[in-house]
Amino acid sequence: MIFSTDHLRTLCAAATIAGAAAVAHAQEDPLPSWNDGETKSAIVAFVEAVSEEGGPDFVPVPERVATFDNDGTLWAEQPMYTQLAFAIDRVKALADQNPDWKTTEPYSSILKGDIAKAFPNGVKDVLKVVLATHSGLTSDQYAAVVRDWLETSRHPAKGAAYTKMVYQPMLELLAYLRSNDFKTFIVSGGGIDFMRVFTEEVYGVPPEQVMGSSAKLKFDIVDGAPVLLKQPEMDFIDDGPGKPVGIGTHIGRKPIAAFGNSDGDLQMLQYTCLPPGPSFCLYVHHTDAKREWAYDRKATFGKLDKGLDAAASHGWTVVDMAKDWRVVFPD
C-alpha cells in the first residue's frame, strides 16, 4: 500500500488531534527540538503507522531501514564541506614534503589562501586534493589524523568544534527511529573512512552502517602487520545515482525512509519513495540565515533545486529549518 500524500495528511491530522500524549506511544516527546506543526506530525504519523502491528501500513522490523545523507542533513556544510576543510589543512601540513605544490594548482592557490581560485573545476579539483592528501596512509594512520584534526580544528564561522556543528533535531530523529526498531544508515558523498571516525560517537551510527565515497585500498604486510593502504585513485562515488547503487550493494534492502538536503540525494529519495508501499522522504531546506545559513537552488555546496521540485511533485516532506526547528545546534 502506498503511503500517499492524502493518507499522510489524514495521519498527520490524527496525530495532531491526539496531542503529545499519543506521540511515541504515550512517552515523552521524542522530538523536543522540533516545533509542533505539519512536519513533526508527519514524522510521528509515519513512524506510528509502520510500527502498528496489524495496521494497514505495518512494516516488519527487519525492513525498517532509514538512510541519511550527512553533509547538510546531519551537520553543517557551509561555508564548505568539512572534509574539504580537512583536505585544505592537510595541503598546508604536507607542503614541506611536496615543494612542487608551491607552483602547482590547485595546491598553489590553497597555500596562498585563495580558495576560490583553487577549485575552478569544482568536484574534479576537490577530488584531486582529497586523493593527494589522503593517500599513502594505512587506514589506522588516516583515522588517527582525522581524529586529531576533529579534536583541534574549529568551524571558521561559528568557532565550534566540527562535531558540535550537528543538528540537534536530526540527532533526536535518529534516536526516535531507533527506538521504534529502525536501523539507521548514513549514505553520503563524503569519504567513508573520514565519516567512520566519528559517526558512532556523534550520531550513534556504527561504522558498518556508514556508506560514502571511497578511494581504492591495497592490502599489504608492513613490519609483520597486515594493513590496508589508501591509494591515490577513486573507487566509488557515493553521490547522486551512486547512492541507490551503494544502498543496494551494502545494505541489500530498500529503505522505507530517506533523509537528505540536496540534489545529490534526489536519487536516494526516488529509490525509497517512488515504489509502492509505506515510505517517507524528507528534505532539510536551509532557510535560517540567522541561526545557520539560508541557501537552496543556487548554492555552491548543498544545491537544492531539482530536489525541491521533486518534493513538491511527489508530496515529500520539506523541513523549513527556520520554522520547524526550535533549536539548530546542540549548544
BABATI-980431 format. One record per residue (C-alpha): x, y, z; residue number from 1. Coordinates in pm, 1 decimal, decimal comma. Layout:
# residues N
[r [X; Y; Z]; NUM]
...
This chain:
# residues 331
[r [0,0; 0,0; 0,0]; 1]
[r [138,3; 340,2; -95,7]; 2]
[r [175,8; 585,8; 189,0]; 3]
[r [6,6; 856,6; -16,3]; 4]
[r [1,6; 1230,4; 41,2]; 5]
[r [-369,0; 1220,5; 129,8]; 6]
[r [-317,2; 930,4; 365,9]; 7]
[r [-23,2; 1113,8; 521,3]; 8]
[r [-233,4; 1425,8; 575,9]; 9]
[r [-501,9; 1215,5; 743,4]; 10]
[r [-249,3; 1054,1; 973,6]; 11]
[r [-90,5; 1393,3; 1047,0]; 12]
[r [-429,5; 1533,3; 1148,3]; 13]
[r [-492,3; 1235,7; 1370,9]; 14]
[r [-154,0; 1273,6; 1536,1]; 15]
[r [-211,8; 1643,8; 1594,2]; 16]
[r [-555,6; 1587,8; 1748,6]; 17]
[r [-423,0; 1314,6; 1971,7]; 18]
[r [-164,3; 1554,0; 2110,4]; 19]
[r [157,8; 1495,2; 2290,7]; 20]
[r [21,3; 1201,4; 2489,0]; 21]
[r [-7,6; 995,3; 2172,7]; 22]
[r [337,3; 1079,5; 2044,8]; 23]
[r [575,1; 783,7; 2059,3]; 24]
[r [320,4; 562,6; 2228,8]; 25]
[r [241,4; 793,0; 2517,5]; 26]
[r [605,9; 852,1; 2604,0]; 27]
[r [763,5; 1193,7; 2649,5]; 28]
[r [800,0; 1399,1; 2332,5]; 29]
[r [1078,9; 1223,2; 2138,2]; 30]
[r [1139,4; 1531,1; 1920,9]; 31]
[r [1156,4; 1823,6; 2164,5]; 32]
[r [1371,4; 2037,6; 1933,0]; 33]
[r [1104,4; 2020,7; 1661,5]; 34]
[r [827,9; 2278,7; 1673,9]; 35]
[r [477,1; 2138,9; 1668,5]; 36]
[r [331,1; 2150,8; 1319,8]; 37]
[r [281,2; 1955,8; 998,4]; 38]
[r [642,7; 1845,1; 960,8]; 39]
[r [677,8; 1699,8; 1308,6]; 40]
[r [331,6; 1544,1; 1287,7]; 41]
[r [418,0; 1384,0; 952,7]; 42]
[r [726,5; 1218,1; 1101,7]; 43]
[r [538,8; 1086,3; 1404,8]; 44]
[r [242,3; 971,0; 1195,5]; 45]
[r [467,7; 772,7; 964,4]; 46]
[r [664,7; 607,2; 1244,2]; 47]
[r [349,6; 512,7; 1431,4]; 48]
[r [183,3; 381,4; 1115,1]; 49]
[r [466,4; 147,2; 1018,2]; 50]
[r [508,9; 34,0; 1381,0]; 51]
[r [143,1; -52,3; 1441,7]; 52]
[r [123,4; -430,0; 1414,7]; 53]
[r [-188,1; -527,9; 1225,2]; 54]
[r [-226,6; -179,0; 1080,1]; 55]
[r [-254,9; -117,5; 704,2]; 56]
[r [95,5; 29,8; 680,1]; 57]
[r [273,9; -202,7; 922,3]; 58]
[r [632,6; -280,3; 822,6]; 59]
[r [815,7; -574,6; 984,3]; 60]
[r [1118,2; -476,8; 1191,8]; 61]
[r [1383,5; -619,2; 954,6]; 62]
[r [1250,4; -395,8; 677,6]; 63]
[r [1260,7; -73,3; 879,5]; 64]
[r [1563,9; 78,0; 712,9]; 65]
[r [1626,3; 453,6; 715,3]; 66]
[r [1905,7; 625,8; 523,2]; 67]
[r [2050,9; 968,5; 597,0]; 68]
[r [2278,3; 1193,7; 399,4]; 69]
[r [2544,2; 1355,9; 618,1]; 70]
[r [2663,8; 1695,9; 488,8]; 71]
[r [2381,9; 1947,8; 523,3]; 72]
[r [2143,9; 1683,8; 659,2]; 73]
[r [2306,2; 1577,9; 985,1]; 74]
[r [2568,1; 1851,7; 1020,9]; 75]
[r [2653,6; 2187,0; 864,3]; 76]
[r [2812,9; 2203,3; 519,1]; 77]
[r [2874,8; 2578,5; 490,2]; 78]
[r [3093,1; 2763,7; 400,8]; 79]
[r [3241,5; 2437,6; 266,3]; 80]
[r [3222,3; 2065,1; 331,9]; 81]
[r [3403,8; 1965,2; 649,6]; 82]
[r [3616,2; 1707,4; 470,5]; 83]
[r [3725,8; 1971,0; 219,7]; 84]
[r [3837,0; 2192,2; 509,9]; 85]
[r [4032,9; 1891,6; 639,3]; 86]
[r [4194,0; 1836,5; 297,8]; 87]
[r [4293,4; 2203,5; 274,5]; 88]
[r [4460,7; 2183,9; 614,7]; 89]
[r [4636,1; 1865,2; 500,8]; 90]
[r [4777,4; 2052,8; 199,8]; 91]
[r [4928,6; 2306,3; 437,6]; 92]
[r [5059,8; 2037,2; 670,7]; 93]
[r [5221,2; 1838,3; 386,4]; 94]
[r [5354,7; 2135,7; 187,2]; 95]
[r [5714,6; 2098,1; 306,8]; 96]
[r [5714,7; 1736,0; 189,3]; 97]
[r [5582,6; 1843,1; -151,3]; 98]
[r [5778,8; 2155,4; -259,3]; 99]
[r [5633,5; 2138,6; -611,6]; 100]
[r [5293,0; 2225,8; -468,1]; 101]
[r [5404,2; 2587,6; -436,4]; 102]
[r [5386,3; 2621,2; -813,5]; 103]
[r [5123,7; 2359,3; -897,6]; 104]
[r [4749,4; 2414,1; -894,2]; 105]
[r [4526,9; 2374,5; -706,0]; 106]
[r [4782,0; 2345,8; -423,1]; 107]
[r [4949,3; 2679,5; -502,0]; 108]
[r [4625,8; 2874,2; -458,4]; 109]
[r [4540,5; 2683,0; -140,8]; 110]
[r [4878,6; 2768,7; 10,5]; 111]
[r [4822,0; 3133,7; -82,4]; 112]
[r [4479,3; 3126,6; 81,9]; 113]
[r [4294,4; 3181,1; -245,9]; 114]
[r [4041,9; 2901,1; -203,6]; 115]
[r [3803,4; 3032,8; -471,1]; 116]
[r [4077,8; 3013,4; -734,7]; 117]
[r [4183,9; 2665,5; -624,1]; 118]
[r [3872,2; 2484,4; -741,3]; 119]
[r [3763,1; 2625,6; -1081,4]; 120]
[r [3657,0; 2278,0; -1198,1]; 121]
[r [3452,8; 2202,5; -887,6]; 122]
[r [3437,2; 1839,7; -780,0]; 123]
[r [3720,5; 1737,5; -1015,1]; 124]
[r [3964,2; 1969,4; -836,7]; 125]
[r [3830,5; 1874,1; -494,2]; 126]
[r [3886,8; 1503,6; -565,1]; 127]
[r [4241,7; 1577,4; -681,0]; 128]
[r [4322,3; 1743,7; -348,6]; 129]
[r [4145,3; 1477,8; -142,8]; 130]
[r [4330,3; 1192,6; -312,9]; 131]
[r [4667,7; 1365,4; -285,0]; 132]
[r [4627,6; 1443,3; 85,3]; 133]
[r [4454,3; 1123,0; 198,1]; 134]
[r [4657,8; 852,9; 23,5]; 135]
[r [4976,4; 677,6; 134,1]; 136]
[r [4847,7; 616,3; 485,6]; 137]
[r [4719,6; 298,6; 639,9]; 138]
[r [4355,6; 301,9; 744,5]; 139]
[r [4458,9; 328,5; 1110,1]; 140]
[r [4702,8; 612,2; 1042,0]; 141]
[r [4441,6; 801,0; 845,5]; 142]
[r [4180,0; 757,5; 1120,4]; 143]
[r [4426,9; 892,8; 1376,9]; 144]
[r [4499,1; 1200,5; 1161,4]; 145]
[r [4126,6; 1268,1; 1116,0]; 146]
[r [4055,1; 1220,5; 1485,8]; 147]
[r [4331,1; 1463,4; 1583,3]; 148]
[r [4207,0; 1720,9; 1331,3]; 149]
[r [3848,4; 1698,0; 1457,3]; 150]
[r [3966,3; 1746,3; 1814,0]; 151]
[r [4176,4; 2053,6; 1738,8]; 152]
[r [4004,2; 2230,9; 1448,4]; 153]
[r [3718,5; 2476,7; 1472,4]; 154]
[r [3449,9; 2588,1; 1232,0]; 155]
[r [3560,1; 2915,2; 1064,7]; 156]
[r [3224,5; 3092,6; 1104,6]; 157]
[r [3086,1; 2952,8; 1431,2]; 158]
[r [3405,2; 2881,8; 1623,5]; 159]
[r [3274,2; 2545,6; 1745,3]; 160]
[r [3428,5; 2203,4; 1702,8]; 161]
[r [3304,0; 2045,8; 1380,9]; 162]
[r [3143,7; 1763,9; 1577,2]; 163]
[r [2932,8; 2026,9; 1754,8]; 164]
[r [2803,7; 2154,6; 1420,9]; 165]
[r [2548,7; 1873,0; 1414,1]; 166]
[r [2175,3; 1934,5; 1407,5]; 167]
[r [2004,8; 1860,5; 1737,6]; 168]
[r [1665,2; 1790,7; 1572,9]; 169]
[r [1825,4; 1528,6; 1349,6]; 170]
[r [2001,8; 1364,7; 1644,9]; 171]
[r [1659,0; 1331,1; 1805,6]; 172]
[r [1513,8; 1191,5; 1484,1]; 173]
[r [1784,7; 926,3; 1462,5]; 174]
[r [1717,9; 823,3; 1822,3]; 175]
[r [1341,2; 825,5; 1769,8]; 176]
[r [1364,7; 596,8; 1469,2]; 177]
[r [1595,5; 356,0; 1650,4]; 178]
[r [1358,5; 347,1; 1948,4]; 179]
[r [1097,5; 222,5; 1701,8]; 180]
[r [1322,1; -54,4; 1570,2]; 181]
[r [1456,1; 125,1; 1264,3]; 182]
[r [1810,9; 55,3; 1154,0]; 183]
[r [1972,8; 386,3; 1061,8]; 184]
[r [2237,9; 418,3; 790,4]; 185]
[r [2444,3; 712,1; 669,2]; 186]
[r [2470,0; 730,8; 288,3]; 187]
[r [2687,4; 1027,1; 199,5]; 188]
[r [2900,1; 1168,2; -78,4]; 189]
[r [3167,4; 1229,7; 185,9]; 190]
[r [3457,2; 993,9; 237,9]; 191]
[r [3360,5; 668,2; 406,0]; 192]
[r [3684,7; 646,1; 605,9]; 193]
[r [3654,5; 1008,9; 714,1]; 194]
[r [3299,7; 967,3; 847,2]; 195]
[r [3359,2; 634,4; 1017,4]; 196]
[r [3597,2; 805,6; 1260,0]; 197]
[r [3315,6; 996,6; 1432,3]; 198]
[r [2971,3; 869,9; 1330,1]; 199]
[r [2925,5; 622,3; 1613,6]; 200]
[r [3020,2; 873,3; 1883,2]; 201]
[r [2831,3; 1166,2; 1730,7]; 202]
[r [2526,0; 1001,7; 1570,6]; 203]
[r [2510,3; 657,6; 1727,9]; 204]
[r [2563,4; 505,0; 1382,4]; 205]
[r [2834,1; 233,8; 1385,7]; 206]
[r [3094,5; 222,6; 1106,5]; 207]
[r [2940,0; -80,6; 939,1]; 208]
[r [2625,1; 127,6; 880,4]; 209]
[r [2812,1; 409,9; 706,0]; 210]
[r [2844,9; 433,7; 329,0]; 211]
[r [3039,0; 700,6; 145,6]; 212]
[r [3274,3; 775,1; -139,5]; 213]
[r [3592,2; 571,6; -123,6]; 214]
[r [3942,5; 554,2; -262,1]; 215]
[r [4093,8; 221,6; -353,4]; 216]
[r [4265,2; 24,4; -78,4]; 217]
[r [4559,5; -212,8; -104,8]; 218]
[r [4632,1; -494,9; 136,2]; 219]
[r [4993,3; -533,4; 247,7]; 220]
[r [5208,7; -669,2; 527,3]; 221]
[r [5421,0; -395,7; 683,2]; 222]
[r [5669,2; -489,7; 955,5]; 223]
[r [5482,6; -815,3; 1000,6]; 224]
[r [5142,5; -648,1; 1047,8]; 225]
[r [4853,4; -662,3; 799,7]; 226]
[r [4743,0; -316,9; 680,9]; 227]
[r [4514,2; -151,7; 429,3]; 228]
[r [4689,9; 128,0; 240,9]; 229]
[r [4490,7; 415,9; 92,4]; 230]
[r [4562,3; 458,3; -279,6]; 231]
[r [4550,6; 783,2; -486,7]; 232]
[r [4264,2; 654,7; -701,4]; 233]
[r [3889,0; 673,7; -653,3]; 234]
[r [3695,6; 350,6; -619,9]; 235]
[r [3335,3; 468,1; -576,3]; 236]
[r [3147,1; 800,0; -571,1]; 237]
[r [2854,2; 773,7; -333,3]; 238]
[r [2654,5; 1066,9; -463,1]; 239]
[r [2356,5; 1116,3; -694,8]; 240]
[r [2278,3; 787,9; -872,0]; 241]
[r [2563,8; 628,1; -680,7]; 242]
[r [2361,9; 637,9; -359,2]; 243]
[r [2098,5; 380,7; -461,8]; 244]
[r [2380,7; 165,5; -602,2]; 245]
[r [2563,6; 185,2; -269,7]; 246]
[r [2246,5; 104,3; -78,8]; 247]
[r [2175,3; -198,1; -296,3]; 248]
[r [2533,4; -318,1; -269,8]; 249]
[r [2595,0; -264,7; 100,5]; 250]
[r [2254,7; -280,3; 269,4]; 251]
[r [2068,9; -519,6; 45,0]; 252]
[r [1732,0; -378,5; 148,8]; 253]
[r [1542,6; -86,0; 3,1]; 254]
[r [1490,3; 188,8; 265,5]; 255]
[r [1141,0; 287,9; 372,5]; 256]
[r [1264,2; 628,7; 491,7]; 257]
[r [1526,5; 858,3; 342,2]; 258]
[r [1653,6; 1198,6; 452,6]; 259]
[r [1861,4; 1445,4; 252,3]; 260]
[r [1913,4; 1812,4; 176,9]; 261]
[r [2045,9; 1846,0; -177,2]; 262]
[r [2010,2; 1736,0; -536,9]; 263]
[r [2281,0; 1480,7; -464,3]; 264]
[r [2023,7; 1299,3; -251,0]; 265]
[r [1745,8; 1301,2; -510,3]; 266]
[r [1803,9; 951,5; -646,1]; 267]
[r [1817,3; 808,8; -294,6]; 268]
[r [1476,9; 960,6; -219,1]; 269]
[r [1337,7; 841,4; -550,8]; 270]
[r [1466,6; 490,0; -480,1]; 271]
[r [1294,3; 499,8; -143,2]; 272]
[r [963,5; 669,9; -207,9]; 273]
[r [862,9; 614,9; -569,3]; 274]
[r [793,0; 239,2; -540,0]; 275]
[r [458,2; 126,9; -392,1]; 276]
[r [441,9; 70,7; -19,2]; 277]
[r [470,2; 268,9; 304,2]; 278]
[r [758,4; 514,2; 277,6]; 279]
[r [870,8; 855,5; 396,8]; 280]
[r [1106,9; 1102,1; 230,5]; 281]
[r [1226,2; 1430,4; 379,6]; 282]
[r [1441,2; 1717,7; 259,8]; 283]
[r [1608,8; 1957,1; 504,0]; 284]
[r [1561,3; 2303,2; 349,6]; 285]
[r [1815,2; 2554,3; 481,1]; 286]
[r [1604,7; 2865,3; 538,5]; 287]
[r [1759,1; 3001,2; 858,8]; 288]
[r [2014,4; 3272,7; 782,0]; 289]
[r [2013,9; 3386,4; 1144,2]; 290]
[r [2095,0; 3061,7; 1323,4]; 291]
[r [2262,2; 2876,5; 1036,1]; 292]
[r [2258,3; 2961,1; 661,5]; 293]
[r [1989,5; 3016,0; 400,3]; 294]
[r [2055,3; 2854,5; 62,2]; 295]
[r [1899,7; 2622,6; -193,6]; 296]
[r [1877,2; 2648,7; -573,6]; 297]
[r [2198,8; 2842,2; -643,8]; 298]
[r [2421,0; 2714,0; -365,2]; 299]
[r [2782,5; 2611,9; -428,5]; 300]
[r [2763,9; 2343,7; -161,2]; 301]
[r [2436,5; 2161,9; -99,5]; 302]
[r [2244,1; 2284,6; -402,9]; 303]
[r [1873,9; 2203,8; -368,1]; 304]
[r [1698,3; 2271,8; -697,7]; 305]
[r [1564,3; 1960,3; -866,7]; 306]
[r [1502,8; 1813,4; -522,9]; 307]
[r [1266,8; 2093,7; -424,2]; 308]
[r [1067,3; 2043,2; -741,6]; 309]
[r [1055,9; 1667,1; -688,9]; 310]
[r [941,5; 1710,4; -328,1]; 311]
[r [654,9; 1932,0; -439,3]; 312]
[r [561,0; 1691,4; -716,6]; 313]
[r [565,7; 1377,0; -502,9]; 314]
[r [438,4; 1520,1; -174,8]; 315]
[r [761,1; 1459,4; 16,8]; 316]
[r [811,1; 1638,6; 347,3]; 317]
[r [1031,5; 1950,7; 340,4]; 318]
[r [1174,7; 2087,6; 663,8]; 319]
[r [1165,2; 2465,6; 688,4]; 320]
[r [1460,3; 2499,3; 923,0]; 321]
[r [1364,7; 2848,0; 1044,9]; 322]
[r [1006,3; 2743,1; 1112,3]; 323]
[r [1026,5; 2377,2; 1209,9]; 324]
[r [1333,3; 2364,2; 1434,2]; 325]
[r [1317,9; 2508,7; 1784,4]; 326]
[r [1696,4; 2483,0; 1809,4]; 327]
[r [1956,9; 2404,3; 1544,1]; 328]
[r [2278,1; 2303,1; 1718,6]; 329]
[r [2310,5; 2110,3; 2047,9]; 330]
[r [2459,9; 2405,4; 2235,7]; 331]
